[in-house]
Structures are given as structure tokens and as C-alpha cells.
């Protein structure tokens, strides 16, 4: 009776041990599958994030080039307006000098005509 119980216990222990090993092996396989799934999911998300970053870089570069072109255009316009202003300022000075000269001649003529009238 005792030997039979020992054999049953040994068989039961072996059976339980083999069952536990099978459970651990199955758990390990499931864990490996989960790890692969998580790794694939992370890789996909990382790839999508990198694609968005590249798109943002391209848009930033495009906007930067457009802004640089706008700045260049404004610099050229500014130089053109400055040049026109200097030309206009110079023309106005010449015109003022001519008017002053004409007014001086007119005043001199008036003064001369006034002297002639007083002497007559």
C-alpha cells in the first residue's frame, strides 16, 4: 500500500511537473508573441512619427525659403524707394534753388522798377 501511494505520488508529481512545464512553455510563447506584437507596433508608430517629422521639416524649409525670398524682395523694394526718395529730394532742392533764384530776380526787378518810379 505504501509503495503504491509513493508511486502514485511520484507519477502525480511527474504529471504535475510536466503540466507545469507545458504551462510555462505556453506562457513563454505567448509572452514572446506579445513582445513581437508590441515591437512591431512600436516600430510602426516610430516610422509614422519619423514620417511626420520629415513632412514638418520639408514644410519648415519651404516656409523658410519663401520668407527669405520675401525679405530679399523687401530689401530690393526698400533700396528702390530710398533711391527714388534721394532723387526726389535732390530734384526738390534744385527746384527750390531755381524758385529762390527766380524770386531773387523778380525782387531785384521790382526793386529796380520801384527806384525808377521814385526817381521819375
Buried (B, 14 or more C-beta within 10 A) or exposed (E): EEEEEEEEEEEEEEEEEEEEEEEEEEEEEEEEEEEEEEEEEEEEEEEEEEEEEEEEEEEEEEEEEEEEEEEEEEEEEEEEEEEEEEEEEEEEEEEEEEEEEEEEEEEEEEEEEEEEEEEE
